[in-house]
Amino acid sequence: VLASGGFDFFTALAASRAGFQAHHGNRLLFDDQGRALGLVGDPILDKNTKREILQAETAKLGITTSDSLTIGDGANDLP
């Protein structure tokens, strides 16, 4: 499972190419003409949301977070 603070259209592409089964990213909002509004839809993926995703995904698999491998590249990945 890929969980990123980046945008979901990038996480979808990266997840597909790298073989992830699921992905989570922030959702950029667009107007009716398809123009980016410069706004991000809720929920915003932050350090707490990433932790919640990890806990939910491991629960689905019937394992604990100690049974998982996580990789982060920034301070918001520490939790």
N, C-alpha and C positions, 0 to 999 in steps of 0.2 A: 504494500500500500504506500503510495506516494502522498505525502502531506507537505504542502509548500505554501509559503507566504506570497508566492507569485500568483499569477492569474491562471484561471482554470483552462483557458485555451492553450496555454503552454504546458500545464501539467498533463492535459489529455494527450498531447503529442508525445511528450517525454515518456509518460506511462505506457503508451502504446508501443513505442519503439524499444523500450527497455524491458517489456514483459511484465509490468505491474498488473495486478488483477483489479485494482481500484486506484482512484486518485482524488485528491481534495486540493482545491486552490481557491483564491479569492475570485469573486465574480465582478468583472468590470461592467458597469451599466451603460447602455446605449439608448439613444432616442429612437423615435419611430422611423427615422431616415437612416438608421444604422450608424450614426455618429457617436463616438465615445463621449460620455458626459463628464469624464474625469472623476466619477464617483464609484465607490466600491459598495456592492450589495452586502447585506448581512447574511450570515455571520462573517465577521472578519477573522481570518485565521491568524491567531497570535499564539504565543507560547502556551497559553491555557487551552486553546482550541486544539492545538497539536497534541497535547497530552490527553485530552478527552478522546480524540480520534484513536490514539494508540490504545487507550483503555477499552474503547468500544470494539475495536477490531480484534484485539486479543481475546476479549470476552466471547465474540462470535466464534472464534476458533477453539474455545474452551481451554485456553492457556493463560498464563500470567505474563505480565510485562517482563519478568525475569527470564521467560522462555523465548523472548524476542530479541532481534537484532535491530538496533536503530542507529542511524547515522545522521548527524547534523553538521551544519557548517556555520552556525552563528550562535550568539548568546540566547536568542529566542528559542533555541532547540534544547537548552539545558534541562528544563523540567521533564 
